[in-house]
Amino acid sequence: MNVLLTGAASGLGAALLRACIARGDSVCVIDIDARPPNLPDTVTWLQHDLSDTDPALWDRIADAIAQQDPFDLTVLCAGISATGPFETISAHAHQQVSRINLHAPMRLCLILQQRGALAQGGRLVFVASLSCFTGYPGAASYGASKDGLAAFARSLRRPMRRAGVAVQLLCPGPMDTPHATRYAPKGARADRRIAPQTVAQMVLDAPRARFVLVPGAGAKLAALLGRLAPAMMTRIMGRVLFAKLKDQPR
């Protein structure tokens, strides 16, 4: 299988990369970090800052993607956050969240479709968030970027199905990753977060017919409550995140 991953240097992307290598896939990675040592020759590593808007850099990414075989599985994992009271976070930080979480996946999808880089019968997976089911006080621009990504995925689903590509939306809750540790309130318990390798395996095993993927019983319950009682869930999220982050914007 030929796989494209973004954000594979850490967290969920790294877990997916390890799982794909273990099962013998060829993998193309796009990441801001340099290629780690000791990766097999089946991994192509394209170092690129997805927040960079320079057209020349994106042209090079497009040319590199065009040299690969069409991808059977594409998972767009790269993402960042900005947590704390909205007004205490810089405009640049909010802009970076939108560029990496929303604009970059849209631009990559444009490249993939224009270059014929998505295989017939393949899957295109957008990594959104459990925040798509609730308000997210304390991470407003993050929540907005992931909601935008979810709307984009829903809008692409039917046209891409006609082209033979299944679009899927992954909405995980907190994972035990460096990203979660960086943006969580101080003292948050990592042992309550889902393991990224568990989420990675769910992505690899997911049936093509399923659009929304929510890993873990706790996340499924939170998603259900978000649908049934959105105001209550937003208040809970405010206590869980916003109230604990008032004095530690980042």
Summary of the structure (lengths in Angstrom):
residues: 250
radius of gyration: 17.6
end to end distance: 39.0
largest distance: 50.0
contacts: 817
relative contact order: 0.15
helix: 50%
strand: 16%
